[in-house]
Amino acid sequence: MMTDLVRRGALAAMLISSAFAQAPAGPNTDAYYKLGPDSLPQDGVPKGEIKGPFTLPSEAYPATQHTYWVYVPKQYDSKVPAALMIYNDGQAYMNPEGDVRAFNVMDNLIYRREIPVMIGVFINPGRRPDQPEPNAKEWGDKTTNRPQEYNALDDKYARVICDELMPLLYKEYNISKDPDLHGIGGASSGAIAAFTVAWHRPAQFHKVLSIVGSFTNIRGGHEYADIVRKSDRKPIRIFMQDGRNDNRGQRQDGSYDEKRDWFLQNVRLMKALTDKGYEVNYSWGIGKHGQKQGGMMVPEMMRWLWRDMPVSTDVNDQVERSFRDPR
């Protein structure tokens, strides 16, 4: 009798397992997130130049180096201080076939005076010289220093950006020293890294763009909501995006770990920032862990982050009412 029950139980387990294995995949919840015209090349819009790659040796992370590229808009004038926007996981944000194409966004929005003239920097996570450069299929989690740099809550990556990269940019370009004109952003671990830079260096960065931010327990990121509530408010403005089908902390054995629930932890951080009086905008979609929704939204995110740039209301100011052509 017992043997028969065991056999039946094993058969039932096999059937259940088979049913799960053969269950049809759910709908693609990213299917309707498409890049709009602001993210694509437009006729008549002056195209900025992307310079590089350049190599940045690191003292914060000895024996590693960071590859970066610099976007210079056609409207850049070395006599006029420009704004600055830095993108972590630079290869993904500058990929001409990728989900963001940030250089097109900057071309279009600068031309229409919707964001200020700005220098853009696309920087990859650090790696040893013998390690491969991150790419569209492997962002560096398995092959570079990305997991440590981006997910840790210490100030080491802020040192890379503020103490190692920024001095080189200041030497080459006329970039404003005003932190209100400095933004940094990223996706997933690149997003929590952007927030960490602004958190440790609020005197240098006030604007943060976060796409499916990994504010989860990879290296303690889930603690940020509580850290924010316990700390004095900092002059940070942040636009957060995440999707209800992001990684949700559900294990194959049926257990659930809320500290590894991306969507929950993004909502927790948003509420902590809002309750603390931060300038916060956010959008919760239905997407997965990736850049489909966030990439589509980058033009909107950039407009909101930079909405306080100076503006002329003089009806006779024909410069203000025209496209921003190259000088």
ABEGO torsion letter per residue (X at the ends): XAAAAAAAAAAAAAAAAAAAAABBBBBBAAAABBBBAAABBBBGBBBBBBBOBBBBBBAABBGBBBBBBBBBBAABBAABBBBBBBBBGAAAAABAABAAGAAAAAAAAAAAGABBBBBBBBBBBBBBAABBBBBAABAGAAABAAAAAAABABAAAAAAAAAAAAAAAAAABBBBABAAABBBBEBEAAAAAAAAAAAABAAABABBBBBGBBBBBAAGAAAAAAAAAABBBBBBBBBBBBBAABBAGBBAAGBBBAAABAAAAAAAAAAAAAAAGBBBBBBBBABBBEAAAAAAAAAAAAAAAAAABBBBABAABAAAABBBBBX
